[in-house]
Amino acid sequence: PGSPGSPESPESPVLARVQNESILGDLFGSERCGSKSQFDAALERISLEQRGVFVYVRGQKARGMGLAEELTAFHGGSSSNGQCAVLSSNDGGGFTSDVRDYAIAAHIFKDLGVSSIRLLTSNDHKADCLAAHGLAVTERIPL
């Protein structure tokens, strides 16, 4: 389905990004956790390719944390390996591993006629979840 230039073209899988809402990054412009830089990098890659889909998912927290826990972890600074303290603080403290569900994103891709993607992500869970919802993830491209 689709003609050249449309999101789903018979020539190749679509370059795609699923970006989760980040209050600290999106609303306050914090680059400490990388969400703003990933947002900008994904849009730049899609723009350079002149073909792709960017899906912005609101209302999901990676590890079931609320804003108060994020701010507490954020205030703690970066971890020793350079990751955001929000991510490293979730290794313990009773928070689960990644609990996000990408069913909505998968449905958006399908509604756009996209069935095969090259996913801009470093997140195995995201790629696996989209694949479990019927999308062919042909490549993962780290940001």
Summary of the structure (lengths in Angstrom):
residues: 143
radius of gyration: 16.0
end to end distance: 28.3
largest distance: 49.7
contacts: 408
relative contact order: 0.20
helix: 36%
strand: 17%
